[in-house]
Amino acid sequence: MKNFIESILYSLSLSIISGLFVVLTMLVSKIYFFDDIFFQMSVPTVISIFLIPYMINRYHKIRYTCYISSRNIIVVLTSMCISFFVVYLVYNQANLVLLCFHFFLVAISEEYLYRGIIYFRLSEEIKSEIFVVLISSCIFAFFGHMGEPFYYNLIYRFPLGILFGFLRVKTGGITYPIIVHAFYNIIITIW
């Protein structure tokens, strides 16, 4: 029971620390990079939601390794290129292509944290994949997006977290959750 509680607290802490770093790094980048979306949003996201949890895991000697095959890299890159191409053809605006790139970075970072590190940490102590998916989805929805209205998190992000978790369970990795997550973000932003 103690390890179960520790794994949940560790997962919550990672999410909260990442969220605080997102706010902090976005504020700092806003001061130095006035109109550049890449430096105002993308770089802080990758630093806060990908690198910081990675470094915390290394510090605590938690051995989550995200195996990425060359096939999975090709699948993600192909998905990115297709989305860039379609968005550019439909809207003929280069800034939307940059926004698509940003959404892929967000999806990679969030899936690495929530369906990668947090899922792995919880699954060490919780044997039921359903409970791991539900708990990691709650953390994703309510702690990873704590600045958003509760009902948005309950209606949209929690079910999305379950979908991404289900994809994680069915595929055994985070490649397909990354792609679905990125396309979801692109679609709700553009349409």
C-alpha positions, 0 to 999 in steps of 0.5 A: 500500500505504501508503494501504491501511494508513493507511486501516485504521489510521485506521478502527481508531483511530476505533473505539478512540477511540470506545470509550474515549469511550463508557466515559469518558462513561458513567462521567461520566454515571453520576456525575451521572444516577443512574437515567436510562437516557437520560443514562447510556447514550444521550447518551454513545453519541451523543457517543462514536460519532457526534459524536466520529468526525464531529469527527475526520473534519472535523479531518482534512478527510475528506469523508464526507457521509451523504446522508439523504433526507426519504424515509429519515428518514420510513422510520426514524421510521416504523420507530421509531414501529412498534417503540414501538407494538408494544413498548408494546402487548405489554409495556405498559411505558413504560420499554421504549419508552425502551429502544427509543429508545435502541436506535435511537440506538445503531443510528444512531450505530454505523451512521454510524461503521462503515457510514458513515465507516469504510466510506467511508474503507476504500472509498477505498483498497480497490476490492473491496466484499467486502473493505471489508465484511469489514474494516469488519465485523471492526472493528465486531465486535472493536474496536467491542465489545472489552469483549465476549467474543471468541466472541460477537463472532465468532459474533454481531457479525461476521456481523451486521456482514457483514449490515449491510455487505451492506445498505449495499452493496445500498441505497447508504446506511445507512438500512436497516442502521440499521433492521435493527440497531435491530430486532435490538437490540430483539428480543434485549433484549426476548425 
